[in-house]
Amino acid sequence: MIVKILSSASKDFHGVNYNDKKIEKGNGELLSMKNFPSHINIHSTPEEVRNYLKSTLAGSRVRQPQFHAVISTKHREHSTQQLNQIGNRFMDEMGYGKQPYIIVFHSDTDNNHIHIVSSRVDKNTGKKINDSFERLKARAALKKALAELKIKDVKSNHKEIKSLLDYQIKNNAQFEMLLVRQGFKFQYTKTDSIEIFRDGIKQASLSKEELENKFNSEITPERKKQLRAVFYKYKNSCSTTAFKVIDNREKKEWQTEKQGNLKIEWQSEFQQKLLKTFGLEIVFHSKDDKTPFGFSVIDHKSKAVLKGSELMKMALVFDFSENEIDKKTFENLMDYNVSNEQEKQILIDFYKKEYGIDVSPEMIWQTKSKKPLENFIQIKKDVLSHLSKPKENSTVRIFETTDGKTFVLHTGQHFIGELNSVIGNSQQMPKNKVESIQSAQSEKTDKINKIFEAMEAALQEVYVPQESELKKKRKNKKTR
């Protein structure tokens, strides 16, 4: 993990605008907003935040009042929550803990990172906070913040390892799989004991005897019967087509795929459904990027690991596709609240047109989960803003389908849904946008009406002469 202090000669706190643009584009998330007055909060505009920070200068002659730091971790080693904890502790160590500051998470690179923006002028005294040897001080502050976080992590890791030892396992391979799936690394010593690591720190050591004592446990026949029933039920209601999810962030330019630098996982909707609903984690076993030759099931509910073939043969459950997708793209797709096939197709078409990415239908899973209220409020606000005054590179896109429905796609909040469900009926929309949407629909209706009118006219031309001829025949009959 590294820290960098960004230089800025501006007194306008442009770091606030920079981070707000990242959030607007869907590449940022506000994690913390500390020590601001109550009227300056997460709903405030960037201009309001900047104006408050400028007000703390109070006529100060400080040339570079903006404090702007970046803390970056390797790939996804630290979560947003951990980065937020580190950022707050870092600010305490730097002497900015009581200053107004924001922490914004960025996801637009392969490395998770946060930006911290504050003022170097003490909001209470109006004096400059000591920034001597600031870069050296920042490295020391980060090191201390990480050390404190690791102490907390070690305690929680001990509990997690202890919990993993409670699982019913048959051999070393199953225990190793458990460790890897939970983010641990391990190595064997000369005495065949196993040492367990996370984030480069040794967490525990287990002797050969301790492990072997765990290899005799067996899952109950009743539980196996339950799991088979679950497999039979959901393999017919979910997509069981598995595809490749490729993580190439470790790959160097001079390395090849055959050197094992690509991390490949196989995923399917069936797996996700079982994990989310029943705590059943399916892990495929394959060599390099070849089709899996087997699978295991981790039953987190009953704490057991078993071979997939004990429940059902792999060929009777899964189909394996040659389709593949980048992990970062896949994670973004999983975050969308897709509720029907129409929304799924809109998302597929959008990714193809906007990013040139081919997304197969089995890669998008329907979900009933809803966005939190605060997210939905922001979505509505952004949509109304877009409708009244569209911006370039907006995170909001409006689509009208062939059946006349209008959908909203918000790339920042990973939301898709019908326009009316977001802003209500058309009367709540700006007039100019209502007219454009209505006129677009009217044009379609007019075209359809004209087609029908033309058809009626054509039929009339054929039908009228026939009718007149019948009348003549009837008259002739009467005269006879």
C-alpha positions as CSV (number, residue, x, y, z in Angstrom):
1,M,0.0,0.0,0.0
2,I,1.3,3.5,-0.9
3,V,0.4,7.1,0.0
4,K,0.9,10.1,-2.2
5,I,0.4,13.8,-1.3
6,L,-0.8,15.7,-4.3
7,S,0.5,19.2,-4.9
8,S,-2.0,22.0,-5.5
9,A,-1.5,25.8,-5.5
10,S,-5.2,26.4,-5.7
11,K,-7.3,28.0,-3.0
12,D,-10.5,26.8,-4.6
13,F,-10.3,23.2,-3.4
14,H,-10.6,21.7,-6.8
15,G,-10.0,18.3,-5.3
16,V,-13.7,18.4,-4.2
17,N,-14.8,18.9,-7.8
18,Y,-12.4,16.2,-9.1
19,N,-13.8,13.6,-6.8
20,D,-17.4,14.7,-7.4
21,K,-16.9,14.1,-11.2
22,K,-15.6,10.6,-10.4
23,I,-18.8,9.9,-8.4
24,E,-20.9,11.3,-11.2
25,K,-19.4,9.0,-13.7
26,G,-19.9,6.0,-11.4
27,N,-16.2,5.6,-10.7
28,G,-16.3,7.0,-7.1
29,E,-18.1,6.6,-3.8
30,L,-18.2,9.0,-0.9
31,L,-17.0,7.0,2.2
32,S,-16.6,9.7,4.9
33,M,-17.5,13.3,5.4
34,K,-16.1,14.4,8.8
35,N,-16.3,17.6,10.9
36,F,-18.5,19.6,8.7
37,P,-21.5,21.6,10.1
38,S,-24.9,19.9,10.0
39,H,-26.0,22.0,6.9
40,I,-23.1,20.6,4.9
41,N,-23.7,16.9,4.4
42,I,-23.8,14.1,1.8
43,H,-26.7,15.9,0.0
44,S,-24.8,19.2,-0.3
45,T,-23.4,20.2,-3.7
46,P,-19.7,20.3,-4.4
47,E,-19.9,24.1,-4.6
48,E,-21.3,24.2,-1.0
49,V,-18.5,21.9,0.3
50,R,-15.9,24.0,-1.5
51,N,-17.3,27.3,-0.2
52,Y,-17.3,25.9,3.4
53,L,-13.6,24.8,3.1
54,K,-12.7,28.2,1.6
55,S,-14.5,29.9,4.6
56,T,-12.1,28.1,7.0
57,L,-9.2,30.1,5.4
58,A,-10.5,33.3,7.1
59,G,-8.1,35.6,5.3
60,S,-5.2,33.2,5.8
61,R,-2.1,33.8,3.6
62,V,-1.4,30.1,3.2
63,R,-0.4,29.5,-0.5
64,Q,-1.5,25.9,-0.6
65,P,-4.4,25.5,1.7
66,Q,-5.8,22.3,0.1
67,F,-4.6,19.0,1.6
68,H,-5.1,16.2,-1.0
69,A,-3.8,12.7,-0.4
70,V,-4.2,9.4,-2.3
71,I,-3.9,6.0,-0.5
72,S,-3.8,3.0,-2.9
73,T,-3.7,-0.7,-2.3
74,K,-2.6,-3.5,-4.6
75,H,-5.6,-4.6,-6.8
76,R,-8.5,-5.4,-4.4
77,E,-6.5,-6.5,-1.3
78,H,-8.3,-4.0,0.9
79,S,-12.1,-3.4,0.8
80,T,-13.8,0.0,0.7
81,Q,-14.5,-0.4,4.4
82,Q,-10.9,-1.1,5.3
83,L,-9.7,1.8,3.2
84,N,-12.1,4.0,5.0
85,Q,-10.8,2.9,8.3
86,I,-7.2,3.4,7.2
87,G,-8.1,6.9,5.8
88,N,-9.7,8.1,9.0
89,R,-6.8,6.8,11.1
90,F,-4.3,8.3,8.7
91,M,-5.9,11.7,9.1
92,D,-5.6,11.4,12.9
93,E,-1.9,10.6,12.6
94,M,-1.4,13.5,10.2
95,G,-3.0,16.0,12.6
96,Y,-6.1,16.5,10.4
97,G,-8.5,14.3,12.5
98,K,-10.5,17.3,13.7
99,Q,-10.4,19.1,10.4
100,P,-13.3,19.0,7.8
101,Y,-12.4,16.3,5.3
102,I,-13.9,13.9,2.8
103,I,-12.8,10.4,1.8
104,V,-13.8,9.3,-1.7
105,F,-13.2,5.7,-3.0
106,H,-12.2,5.4,-6.7
107,S,-12.7,2.2,-8.7
108,D,-11.5,3.4,-12.1
109,T,-8.2,1.6,-12.0
110,D,-7.0,-1.9,-11.2
111,N,-6.0,-0.8,-7.7
112,N,-8.6,0.2,-5.1
113,H,-7.7,3.7,-3.8
114,I,-9.1,6.6,-1.9
115,H,-8.7,10.4,-2.2
116,I,-8.8,12.5,0.9
117,V,-9.4,16.3,0.6
118,S,-9.1,18.7,3.6
119,S,-7.8,22.2,4.6
120,R,-4.3,22.9,5.9
121,V,-5.7,25.8,7.8
122,D,-7.0,25.0,11.3
123,K,-10.8,25.7,11.2
124,N,-10.7,26.9,14.9
125,T,-7.5,29.0,15.1
126,G,-7.0,30.1,11.5
127,K,-3.4,29.0,11.7
128,K,-1.6,26.7,9.3
129,I,-1.3,23.0,10.4
130,N,2.3,22.0,10.5
131,D,3.2,20.4,7.2
132,S,6.9,20.0,7.5
133,F,8.3,16.8,6.0
134,E,4.7,16.0,5.0
135,R,5.5,13.2,2.6
136,L,7.7,11.4,5.2
137,K,5.1,12.0,7.8
138,A,2.4,10.6,5.6
139,R,4.3,7.3,5.0
140,A,4.8,6.9,8.8
141,A,1.1,7.7,9.4
142,L,0.0,5.1,6.9
143,K,2.3,2.5,8.3
144,K,0.9,3.1,11.8
145,A,-2.7,3.0,10.5
146,L,-2.0,-0.3,8.7
147,A,-0.4,-1.8,11.8
148,E,-3.5,-1.0,13.9
149,L,-5.8,-2.4,11.3
150,K,-3.7,-5.6,11.1
151,I,-3.9,-6.1,14.8
152,K,-7.7,-6.0,14.5
153,D,-7.5,-8.3,11.5
154,V,-5.3,-10.9,13.2
155,K,-7.9,-11.2,16.0
156,S,-10.8,-11.7,13.6
157,N,-8.7,-14.0,11.4
158,H,-8.0,-16.3,14.4
159,K,-11.8,-16.6,14.9
160,E,-12.3,-17.3,11.2
161,I,-9.6,-20.0,11.1
162,K,-11.1,-21.6,14.2
163,S,-14.5,-21.6,12.5
164,L,-13.0,-23.2,9.3
165,L,-11.6,-26.0,11.5
166,D,-15.1,-26.9,12.6
167,Y,-16.0,-27.9,9.0
168,Q,-16.3,-31.5,8.2
169,I,-13.5,-32.3,5.8
170,K,-11.9,-35.5,4.5
171,N,-8.4,-34.4,3.4
172,N,-5.8,-31.7,3.1
173,A,-7.0,-30.6,-0.4
174,Q,-10.5,-29.8,1.0
175,F,-9.0,-27.7,3.9
176,E,-6.7,-25.9,1.5
177,M,-9.7,-25.1,-0.7
178,L,-11.5,-23.7,2.3
179,L,-8.6,-21.4,3.2
180,V,-8.1,-20.1,-0.4
181,R,-11.8,-19.4,-0.8
182,Q,-11.7,-17.3,2.4
183,G,-8.7,-15.3,1.2
184,F,-5.9,-17.0,3.2
185,K,-2.6,-18.4,1.8
186,F,-0.7,-21.3,3.3
187,Q,2.5,-23.2,3.1
188,Y,3.7,-26.6,4.5
189,T,6.8,-26.9,6.7
190,K,9.4,-29.7,6.7
191,T,7.4,-31.4,9.4
192,D,4.2,-31.2,7.3
193,S,2.6,-28.7,9.6
194,I,0.7,-25.9,7.8
195,E,1.3,-22.2,8.3
196,I,-1.6,-19.8,7.4
197,F,-1.1,-16.3,6.1
198,R,-3.2,-13.3,5.2
199,D,-1.8,-10.0,3.8
200,G,1.7,-11.4,4.3
201,I,1.2,-11.8,8.0
202,K,1.3,-15.3,9.7
203,Q,-2.1,-15.9,11.3
204,A,-1.8,-19.5,12.6
205,S,0.1,-22.7,12.5
206,L,-1.4,-26.2,12.6
207,S,0.4,-29.5,13.2
208,K,0.0,-32.5,11.0
209,E,-1.8,-34.3,13.8
210,E,-4.3,-31.5,14.3
211,L,-5.3,-31.7,10.7
212,E,-5.5,-35.5,10.5
213,N,-7.8,-35.5,13.4
214,K,-10.3,-33.6,11.3
215,F,-10.3,-35.9,8.3
216,N,-12.6,-38.6,9.7
217,S,-15.8,-36.5,9.9
218,E,-18.6,-37.2,7.4
219,I,-21.7,-35.3,6.3
220,T,-25.0,-37.0,7.4
221,P,-27.1,-38.9,4.8
222,E,-30.1,-36.7,5.7
223,R,-28.1,-33.6,4.7
224,K,-27.0,-35.2,1.4
225,K,-30.6,-35.9,0.6
226,Q,-31.6,-32.3,1.3
227,L,-28.8,-31.0,-1.0
228,R,-29.8,-33.4,-3.8
229,A,-33.3,-32.1,-3.6
230,V,-32.0,-28.5,-3.9
231,F,-29.9,-29.4,-6.9
232,Y,-32.8,-31.0,-8.7
233,K,-35.2,-28.1,-8.0
234,Y,-32.9,-25.2,-9.0
235,K,-31.1,-26.7,-12.0
236,N,-34.4,-26.4,-13.9
237,S,-35.3,-22.9,-12.8
238,C,-31.8,-21.2,-13.1
239,S,-29.3,-21.0,-15.9
240,T,-26.7,-23.7,-15.4
241,T,-24.5,-22.5,-18.3
242,A,-21.1,-21.8,-16.8
243,F,-18.7,-19.3,-18.4
244,K,-15.2,-18.0,-17.7
245,V,-14.6,-15.0,-15.5
246,I,-11.0,-13.8,-16.2
247,D,-8.9,-11.7,-13.8
248,N,-5.8,-10.5,-15.7
249,R,-4.7,-7.8,-13.3
250,E,-1.6,-9.8,-12.3
251,K,-0.5,-10.4,-15.9
252,K,2.6,-8.5,-17.1
253,E,3.1,-7.5,-20.7
254,W,5.9,-10.0,-21.2
255,Q,4.1,-12.9,-19.6
256,T,1.8,-15.3,-21.4
257,E,-1.5,-16.8,-20.4
258,K,0.1,-20.3,-20.2
259,Q,2.4,-19.1,-17.4
260,G,-0.5,-19.1,-15.0
261,N,-0.8,-15.4,-14.4
262,L,-4.5,-15.2,-15.4
263,K,-6.9,-16.1,-12.7
264,I,-9.9,-17.9,-14.2
265,E,-13.1,-18.8,-12.4
266,W,-16.2,-20.5,-13.8
267,Q,-19.5,-18.9,-12.9
268,S,-23.2,-19.5,-13.4
269,E,-26.6,-18.3,-12.2
270,F,-27.2,-21.6,-10.6
271,Q,-24.1,-21.2,-8.4
272,Q,-25.1,-17.7,-7.3
273,K,-28.6,-18.8,-6.5
274,L,-27.4,-21.7,-4.3
275,L,-24.8,-19.6,-2.5
276,K,-27.2,-16.7,-1.8
277,T,-30.2,-18.8,-0.8
278,F,-28.7,-21.8,0.9
279,G,-25.1,-21.0,1.6
280,L,-23.9,-23.6,-0.8
281,E,-20.6,-22.6,-2.6
282,I,-19.8,-24.6,-5.7
283,V,-16.1,-24.7,-6.6
284,F,-15.0,-26.0,-10.0
285,H,-11.7,-27.9,-10.5
286,S,-9.9,-27.3,-13.8
287,K,-6.4,-27.0,-15.2
288,D,-5.4,-23.7,-16.7
289,D,-8.3,-22.5,-18.8
290,K,-9.6,-26.0,-19.7
291,T,-13.1,-27.1,-19.1
292,P,-13.6,-28.3,-15.4
293,F,-13.2,-32.0,-14.7
294,G,-15.0,-31.9,-11.4
295,F,-16.5,-29.8,-8.6
296,S,-16.8,-29.5,-4.9
297,V,-19.6,-28.2,-2.7
298,I,-18.9,-26.2,0.5
299,D,-22.0,-26.3,2.7
300,H,-21.5,-23.2,4.9
301,K,-24.8,-23.9,6.7
302,S,-23.9,-27.3,8.0
303,K,-20.1,-26.6,7.8
304,A,-19.1,-29.4,5.5
305,V,-17.1,-30.0,2.3
306,L,-18.0,-32.8,-0.1
307,K,-17.4,-33.9,-3.7
308,G,-20.0,-32.6,-6.1
309,S,-20.4,-36.2,-7.5
310,E,-21.7,-37.3,-4.2
311,L,-24.8,-35.2,-5.0
312,M,-25.1,-35.3,-8.8
313,K,-22.9,-35.9,-11.8
314,M,-21.5,-32.7,-13.2
315,A,-22.7,-33.4,-16.7
316,L,-26.3,-33.7,-15.4
317,V,-26.1,-30.2,-14.0
318,F,-23.8,-27.9,-15.9
319,D,-23.1,-26.8,-19.5
320,F,-19.8,-25.1,-20.1
321,S,-19.6,-22.2,-22.5
322,E,-16.6,-20.8,-24.3
323,N,-17.8,-17.3,-23.5
324,E,-15.6,-15.3,-21.2
325,I,-15.8,-11.9,-19.5
326,D,-13.4,-9.7,-17.6
327,K,-13.8,-9.9,-13.8
328,K,-14.2,-6.1,-13.3
329,T,-16.9,-6.0,-16.0
330,F,-18.6,-9.0,-14.5
331,E,-18.6,-7.4,-11.0
332,N,-20.2,-4.3,-12.4
333,L,-22.9,-6.4,-14.1
334,M,-23.7,-8.3,-10.9
335,D,-24.4,-5.0,-9.2
336,Y,-27.2,-4.1,-11.5
337,N,-30.8,-4.8,-10.3
338,V,-32.1,-6.6,-13.4
339,S,-35.6,-7.8,-12.8
340,N,-36.8,-9.1,-16.2
341,E,-35.7,-10.2,-19.7
342,Q,-36.4,-6.8,-21.2
343,E,-34.0,-5.0,-18.8
344,K,-31.4,-7.8,-19.4
345,Q,-31.5,-7.2,-23.2
346,I,-31.2,-3.4,-22.7
347,L,-28.0,-4.0,-20.6
348,I,-26.6,-6.4,-23.2
349,D,-27.2,-3.9,-26.1
350,F,-25.8,-1.0,-24.0
351,Y,-22.5,-2.8,-23.2
352,K,-22.1,-3.8,-26.9
353,K,-22.8,-0.2,-28.2
354,E,-21.0,1.8,-25.4
355,Y,-18.0,-0.4,-24.6
356,G,-17.8,-2.9,-27.4
357,I,-18.2,-5.8,-25.0
358,D,-20.1,-8.9,-25.9
359,V,-22.2,-9.9,-22.9
360,S,-24.0,-13.3,-23.2
361,P,-27.5,-13.6,-21.6
362,E,-26.2,-16.2,-19.1
363,M,-23.8,-13.5,-17.6
364,I,-26.6,-11.3,-16.4
365,W,-28.7,-12.7,-13.6
366,Q,-32.2,-11.5,-12.6
367,T,-32.5,-10.4,-9.0
368,K,-35.3,-9.0,-6.8
369,S,-32.9,-7.0,-4.7
370,K,-33.6,-3.2,-4.6
371,K,-31.2,-0.3,-4.2
372,P,-31.1,1.4,-0.8
373,L,-33.3,4.4,-0.3
374,E,-30.4,6.9,-0.4
375,N,-29.2,5.4,-3.7
376,F,-32.7,5.6,-5.2
377,I,-33.0,9.3,-4.1
378,Q,-29.8,10.1,-5.9
379,I,-30.9,8.1,-9.0
380,K,-34.2,10.2,-9.1
381,K,-32.2,13.4,-8.7
382,D,-29.8,12.5,-11.5
383,V,-32.6,11.4,-13.8
384,L,-34.6,14.7,-13.3
385,S,-31.4,16.7,-13.8
386,H,-30.6,14.8,-17.0
387,L,-34.1,15.2,-18.4
388,S,-34.1,19.0,-17.8
389,K,-30.6,19.6,-19.0
390,P,-28.7,16.6,-20.5
391,K,-24.9,16.6,-19.9
392,E,-22.1,15.1,-22.0
393,N,-20.8,11.8,-20.6
394,S,-23.8,11.6,-18.3
395,T,-24.2,8.5,-16.1
396,V,-27.9,8.6,-17.0
397,R,-29.2,7.1,-20.3
398,I,-32.8,6.9,-21.4
399,F,-34.0,4.1,-23.7
400,E,-37.4,3.7,-25.4
401,T,-38.3,0.1,-26.5
402,T,-40.3,-0.9,-29.5
403,D,-43.4,-1.6,-27.3
404,G,-43.4,2.1,-26.2
405,K,-41.8,1.6,-22.7
406,T,-39.2,4.0,-21.5
407,F,-36.3,2.8,-19.4
408,V,-33.6,4.5,-17.3
409,L,-30.0,3.2,-17.1
410,H,-27.8,4.8,-14.4
411,T,-24.2,3.6,-14.9
412,G,-23.0,5.2,-11.7
413,Q,-25.6,3.6,-9.4
414,H,-25.8,0.4,-11.5
415,F,-29.5,0.8,-11.8
416,I,-32.0,-0.1,-14.6
417,G,-35.7,0.3,-14.5
418,E,-38.8,1.9,-16.1
419,L,-38.7,5.7,-16.1
420,N,-42.1,6.0,-14.4
421,S,-40.9,3.9,-11.5
422,V,-38.2,6.4,-10.9
423,I,-39.9,9.8,-11.4
424,G,-43.6,8.9,-11.3
425,N,-46.0,9.8,-14.1
426,S,-45.1,12.1,-17.0
427,Q,-46.6,15.2,-15.3
428,Q,-43.6,15.2,-12.9
429,M,-41.2,15.5,-15.8
430,P,-40.0,18.8,-17.4
431,K,-42.4,19.9,-20.1
432,N,-39.8,19.9,-22.9
433,K,-38.9,16.3,-22.2
434,V,-42.6,15.2,-21.9
435,E,-43.3,16.7,-25.3
436,S,-40.3,15.0,-26.9
437,I,-41.2,11.7,-25.5
438,Q,-44.9,12.1,-26.3
439,S,-44.2,13.4,-29.8
440,A,-41.9,10.4,-30.4
441,Q,-44.7,8.1,-29.4
442,S,-47.3,10.2,-31.4
443,E,-45.1,9.8,-34.5
444,K,-45.1,6.1,-34.1
445,T,-48.9,6.1,-33.6
446,D,-49.4,8.4,-36.6
447,K,-47.3,6.0,-38.8
448,I,-49.3,3.0,-37.6
449,N,-52.6,4.9,-38.2
450,K,-51.6,5.9,-41.7
451,I,-50.7,2.3,-42.5
452,F,-54.1,1.1,-41.3
453,E,-55.8,4.0,-43.2
454,A,-54.0,3.0,-46.4
455,M,-55.0,-0.6,-45.9
456,E,-58.6,0.4,-45.3
457,A,-58.6,2.5,-48.4
458,A,-57.2,-0.3,-50.5
459,L,-59.8,-2.7,-49.2
460,Q,-62.5,-0.1,-49.8
461,E,-61.4,0.3,-53.4
462,V,-61.8,-3.5,-53.9
463,Y,-65.0,-3.8,-51.9
464,V,-67.0,-0.8,-53.1
465,P,-67.3,-2.0,-56.8
466,Q,-68.3,-5.4,-55.6
467,E,-71.1,-4.0,-53.5
468,S,-72.4,-1.9,-56.4
469,E,-72.5,-4.9,-58.7
470,L,-74.5,-6.8,-56.1
471,K,-77.0,-4.0,-55.9
472,K,-77.4,-4.0,-59.7
473,K,-78.0,-7.8,-59.7
474,R,-80.7,-7.4,-57.0
475,K,-82.4,-4.7,-59.1
476,N,-82.4,-6.8,-62.2
477,K,-83.9,-9.7,-60.3
478,K,-86.8,-7.4,-59.0
479,T,-87.5,-6.1,-62.5
480,R,-87.8,-9.6,-63.8
